[in-house]
């Protein structure tokens, strides 16, 4: 007998089964993609911290550092005029009040050790693009001094950075002298956190507490990886995924100062009073690493500056 075709009801049943299978599989596929992104993110941190140690080997054991004093209002940099790379680096070293956390790390790009895309995490929920190392001027491209490519179609430093870095100075803006931390070198303890996924900010004020961790909000973790935790890069150039922001030396809360609050986006973490000591020397005390810059992860994931 000639076989009849499917009835409408049979077709609807098949469609429903396919839809059910897709609904079951999609979360698993999304989780697998997220785990893959975490691995790429960890590789970014490993590569960057390795480059920091290579940089230090050529620069008197010091990790990337520019001006002697931290300055307010330059957490991301201000899109300064481009200059040839050697002159730009010399100007950055000579500066006394223009240095910032992210500008220091941009040195790795200016010296050709870290590609701009290495500062971008694929799980970052904000649509971001790598910064440009140059302003595109031809025939002799000129180098920028921070993450803000002011001539790019994406002329926004906030769209070019997924990571936060340890505050490099031993005291706050306005202190005299605002010294570079003696621990900011490749001879420090291997458990010293150097960088991490973007630090979170809770609330609306400039210094809201971000130490609260609850099952519902997980505000203590970076928003980058669904608040399940964050990748953290350490002084010995290894990176690992930590479920809590209390990690590294003495289980320090890397997203806040020892007063329990992050530094305002436009200033230093002004409440830092003690910093990590080099493993075999220096004065011992409470370890306090604070990662900057940070971002508002409640809605738009805007980077704060």
TIVO-626110 format. One line per 4 residues: for each residue x, y, z of C-alpha. Coordinates in nm, 4 decimals, decimal comma, m for minus. Layout:
<rs>
X/Y/Z  ...;
</rs>
This chain:
<rs>
0,0000/0,0000/0,0000  0,1125/0,3502/m0,0698  0,2345/0,5204/0,2529  0,0402/0,8276/0,3488;
0,2164/1,1505/0,4559  0,2401/1,2914/0,8079  m0,0719/1,4384/0,9556  m0,0688/1,7882/1,1016;
m0,0791/1,6489/1,4552  0,2201/1,4234/1,3888  0,4171/1,7161/1,2490  0,3344/1,9248/1,5541;
0,4509/1,6424/1,7817  0,7824/1,6184/1,5938  0,8308/1,9944/1,6131  0,7552/1,9887/1,9865;
1,0077/1,7098/2,0440  1,2760/1,9002/1,8511  1,2003/2,2184/2,0478  1,2246/2,0242/2,3740;
1,5607/1,8752/2,2764  1,6924/2,2202/2,1821  1,5728/2,3599/2,5155  1,7582/2,0798/2,6959;
2,0780/2,1169/2,4954  2,1119/2,4967/2,4826  2,2052/2,5444/2,8507  2,4693/2,2739/2,8185;
2,6084/2,4362/2,5057  2,6093/2,7756/2,6765  2,7927/2,6339/2,9764  3,0492/2,4681/2,7516;
3,1047/2,7992/2,5705  3,1473/2,9793/2,9024  3,4011/2,7229/3,0257  3,5917/2,7655/2,6997;
3,5866/3,1439/2,7444  3,7195/3,1057/3,0984  4,0132/2,9083/2,9637  4,0868/3,1785/2,7051;
4,0545/3,4439/2,9749  4,2991/3,2580/3,2002  4,5392/3,2323/2,9073  4,5147/3,6101/2,8616;
4,6105/3,6644/3,2248  4,8923/3,4099/3,2108  5,0330/3,5707/2,8967  5,0114/3,9201/3,0429;
5,1702/3,8284/3,3765  5,4451/3,6429/3,1914  5,5048/3,9571/2,9863  5,5189/4,1578/3,3085;
5,8010/3,9365/3,4306  5,9823/3,9641/3,0974  5,9419/4,3428/3,1170  6,0770/4,3413/3,4723;
6,3831/4,1415/3,3670  6,4753/4,4289/3,1337  6,3807/4,7077/3,3755  6,5621/4,6575/3,7067;
6,3135/4,3896/3,8207  6,0253/4,6404/3,8282  5,6864/4,5613/3,6778  5,5441/4,8187/3,4315;
5,5340/5,1593/3,5942  5,5323/5,5109/3,4478  5,5058/5,8320/3,6487  5,6244/5,8410/4,0079;
5,2946/5,9657/4,1499  4,9430/5,8308/4,0939  4,7024/6,0944/3,9644  4,3328/6,1377/4,0167;
4,1097/6,1075/3,7135  4,3348/5,8866/3,5017  4,2283/5,5344/3,5910  4,1777/5,4609/3,2218;
4,3832/5,7432/3,0742  4,2582/6,0496/2,8961  4,3477/5,9890/2,5331  4,6643/6,1958/2,5341;
4,8147/6,3139/2,2063  5,0046/6,0432/2,0221  5,3816/6,0571/1,9851  5,6474/5,8195/1,8509;
5,6708/5,5208/2,0832  6,0162/5,5927/2,2262  5,9296/5,9561/2,3000  5,5923/5,8588/2,4426;
5,7512/5,6108/2,6835  6,0128/5,8651/2,7895  5,7383/6,1196/2,8570  5,5445/5,8633/3,0600;
5,8493/5,7844/3,2716  5,9212/6,1529/3,3249  5,5657/6,2364/3,4276  5,5128/6,3201/3,7939;
5,1355/6,3276/3,8166  4,9854/6,1587/3,5113  5,0292/5,7893/3,5758  4,7408/5,5470/3,6155;
4,6850/5,1763/3,6688  4,5814/5,1070/3,3107  4,8407/5,3421/3,1591  5,1153/5,1463/3,3314;
4,9878/4,8216/3,1804  4,9621/4,9866/2,8372  5,3426/4,9955/2,8418  5,3338/4,6233/2,7603;
5,1499/4,7023/2,4375  5,3754/4,9941/2,3481  5,6809/4,7708/2,3854  5,5225/4,5006/2,1689;
5,4811/4,2388/2,4407  5,1024/4,2222/2,4737  4,8508/4,2619/2,1909  4,5542/4,4905/2,2703;
4,3083/4,2041/2,2220  4,4742/4,0207/2,5104  4,3042/4,2682/2,7443  3,9588/4,1597/2,6222;
3,7644/3,8686/2,7744  3,5140/3,6880/2,5509  3,2731/3,6524/2,8435  3,2629/4,0247/2,9098;
2,8898/4,1063/2,8815  2,9597/4,4558/2,7507  3,0254/4,4785/2,3789  3,3905/4,5734/2,3668;
3,6655/4,5896/2,1089  4,0439/4,5872/2,1499  4,2133/4,9222/2,1819  4,4429/5,0318/1,9022;
4,8142/5,0681/1,9681  4,8320/5,3517/1,7160  4,6149/5,6347/1,5921  4,6279/5,5101/1,2346;
4,8333/5,8009/1,1054  5,0188/5,7163/0,7850  5,2841/5,6574/0,6794  5,4297/5,6710/1,0317;
5,1756/5,5520/1,2906  5,2055/5,7295/1,6251  5,1574/5,5491/1,9558  4,8976/5,6277/2,2172;
4,9787/5,6202/2,5879  4,6679/5,4451/2,7204  4,3646/5,2354/2,6243  4,1750/5,5255/2,4695;
4,2165/5,5471/2,0924  4,0571/5,8849/2,0356  4,0572/5,8509/1,6562  3,9045/5,5046/1,6427;
3,5461/5,4319/1,5435  3,5269/5,2942/1,8980  3,6766/5,6034/2,0622  3,6146/5,4942/2,4175;
3,8683/5,3477/2,6565  3,5827/5,1914/2,8497  3,5218/4,9555/2,5581  3,8752/4,8195/2,5433;
3,9516/4,6645/2,8793  3,8093/4,3610/3,0603  4,0628/4,3383/3,3418  4,1644/4,5174/3,6590;
4,5168/4,5507/3,7967  4,6698/4,5765/4,1413  4,7172/4,9328/4,2662  5,0926/4,9811/4,2222;
5,1610/5,2514/4,4803  5,2174/5,2260/4,8522  4,9909/5,5151/4,9457  4,7192/5,7395/4,8143;
4,6873/6,0422/4,5900  4,7975/6,3514/4,7757  5,0470/6,1659/4,9916  5,4039/6,2852/4,9923;
5,5783/6,1019/4,8521  5,3339/5,8747/4,6694  5,5843/5,5934/4,6412  5,5819/5,2950/4,4093;
5,5192/4,9810/4,6129  5,8433/4,7963/4,6818  5,6577/4,4727/4,6139  5,5772/4,5743/4,2522;
5,8588/4,3608/4,1137  5,9265/4,0135/3,9816  6,0920/3,9052/4,3079  5,7730/3,9262/4,5091;
5,5764/3,6365/4,6542  5,4274/3,3982/4,3966  5,0886/3,4279/4,5674  5,0628/3,8014/4,4982;
4,7594/3,8749/4,2730  4,8609/4,1113/3,9904  4,5476/4,1274/3,7767  4,1977/3,9816/3,7543;
3,8680/3,9973/3,5737  3,7114/4,3418/3,6003  3,6441/4,4359/3,9629  3,2719/4,4769/4,0437;
3,0993/4,7727/4,2019  2,7848/4,7463/4,4075  2,5455/5,0351/4,4568  2,5568/5,3873/4,3187;
2,8030/5,5807/4,5348  3,1772/5,6084/4,4670  3,2803/5,3921/4,7631  3,0041/5,1364/4,8112;
3,0984/4,8224/4,9963  3,1513/4,5280/4,7627  3,2427/4,2607/5,0148  2,8913/4,1191/5,0509;
2,8586/3,7735/4,8980  2,5146/3,6113/4,8893  2,3747/3,3206/4,6936  2,1295/3,5562/4,5251;
2,3564/3,8405/4,4195  2,7176/3,7144/4,4338  2,8220/4,0807/4,4331  3,1560/3,9811/4,5749;
3,2607/3,8313/4,2402  3,3359/3,9887/3,9048  3,0354/4,0079/3,6722  3,2426/3,8811/3,3791;
3,1869/3,5096/3,4328  2,8256/3,5081/3,5494  2,9437/3,6008/3,9003  3,0571/3,2428/3,9556;
3,4070/3,3691/4,0299  3,6993/3,5328/3,8512  4,0262/3,4489/3,6862  4,3204/3,5879/3,8800;
4,6797/3,6212/3,7561  4,9630/3,5886/4,0088  5,3234/3,6983/4,0506  5,4663/3,3675/3,9313;
5,2776/3,4048/3,6004  5,0100/3,1468/3,6694  4,6359/3,2120/3,6554  4,3499/3,0296/3,8192;
3,9738/3,0625/3,8533  3,8758/3,1574/4,2073  3,5197/3,1098/4,3320  3,5687/3,3880/4,5873;
3,7311/3,7289/4,5743  3,9208/3,6408/4,8918  4,2309/3,4875/4,7410  4,6065/3,5152/4,7270;
4,8078/3,6305/5,0242  4,6221/3,5977/5,3542  4,2977/3,5486/5,1593  4,2848/3,9188/5,0845;
3,9691/4,0655/4,9312  4,1227/4,1782/4,6027  3,8215/4,3936/4,5113  3,8295/4,6230/4,8129;
4,0744/4,8027/5,0388  4,1305/4,7057/5,3994  3,8529/4,9481/5,4926  3,6075/4,7349/5,2987;
3,5433/4,9740/5,0111  3,6889/5,0124/4,6627  3,8626/5,3302/4,5619  3,6476/5,5783/4,3723;
3,6882/5,5449/3,9984  3,8518/5,8842/3,9694  4,0963/5,8531/4,2575  4,3295/5,6058/4,4197;
4,1981/5,3520/4,6695  4,2522/5,6151/4,9350  4,2032/5,3856/5,2330  4,4951/5,1549/5,1563;
4,7433/5,1784/5,4408  4,9482/4,8622/5,4076  5,0704/4,6728/5,1044  5,2220/4,3272/5,0526;
5,5828/4,2849/5,1541  5,8374/4,1109/4,9302  5,8478/3,7486/5,0341  6,2010/3,7525/5,1778;
6,2256/4,1094/5,2983  6,0523/4,4323/5,3759  5,8223/4,5067/5,6649  5,5554/4,2501/5,7312;
5,1973/4,3557/5,7804  4,8420/4,3017/5,6665  4,8321/4,2295/5,2950  4,6045/4,4566/5,0988;
4,5705/4,4314/4,7228  4,3017/4,6412/4,5538  4,2173/4,5878/4,1865  4,1326/4,8885/3,9687;
3,9589/5,0016/3,7553  3,6145/4,8639/3,8375  3,2755/4,8559/3,6697  2,9076/4,8755/3,7467;
2,7765/4,5260/3,6797  2,4161/4,5882/3,7816  2,2824/4,6843/3,4404  2,5026/4,8240/3,1654;
2,8387/4,6995/3,2930  2,9806/5,0468/3,2413  3,3444/5,0944/3,3290  3,3795/5,3715/3,5833;
3,6461/5,6373/3,5523;
</rs>
